[in-house]
Amino acid sequence: MTGIKEMLLKEQDRLEKILSKTRKQVKDAPPGSLRLSKSRGWIQYYHCMPGEKRNGAYIPKADEELPQKLAQKAYDEKVLKLAEKRLAS
């Protein structure tokens, strides 16, 4: 029994660390979301903001950082949702 309890406590601690790290990353991330499009074999990135243009604003290839941050934000939001669900059960 104590082995299971220790494992559960370790898992709870691990999930809480994940939650605190991802919450900070989501808070520091730029607003909006990322939309991908493929034209003539090339990937194009668009920065979509709620309430603005429907398709979003084109992100030039020179700006490599913004698409990466927006993609990481989307991933972090999914991780947050799953970790909170797992911690609640």
Order of alpha helices (4+ residues) and beta strands (2+ residues): alpha-beta-beta-beta-alpha
